[in-house]
Amino acid sequence: MYALTLLSTALLASAAFAQTYITAPTAGTTITAGSEITVQVTVGHGPVIWDEISVAIGLQSCPDGSCNPTNKYLGTILYKGPCILQPSGVGTDLFQNFTVTIPPSTPSGQAILGVANFYLKSIGYAPTLEVVNEKLNIA
């Protein structure tokens, strides 16, 4: 029982040290269709072995407010490719800025910006996919 508790605690602690965030744009930001924006992806990884593989950034337009879950549908892909993280200057957080163009045909209203981050973590290099999102407004 003790070993199972210890293993569960270690797994939870490992998960707490690997988290992907969208730090820009912030939730609720209004962006203009056809404009370029900077998407800042930040990863708080803590003291775990980490090997970043790739990132995909997508945009779903949902003017009526009903979007699909981003872990099932990213929408229009704005970026897909390597992710080369740099120290952020805040603890052990790492980040990368991606400049993407919002398609000019994106309807006005609510949208969801989704980021899928694929990396290998821990001693066994466990394949890990984190998907995070922010609600935006399209003008």
Secondary structure as UniProt FT lines:
FT   HELIX           2..16
FT   STRAND          19..24
FT   TURN            27..28
FT   STRAND          30..31
FT   TURN            33..34
FT   STRAND          36..44
FT   STRAND          50..61
FT   TURN            63..64
FT   TURN            70..72
FT   STRAND          76..81
FT   STRAND          86..87
FT   TURN            91..92
FT   STRAND          94..101
FT   TURN            104..105
FT   STRAND          109..121
FT   TURN            122..125
FT   STRAND          126..138
//
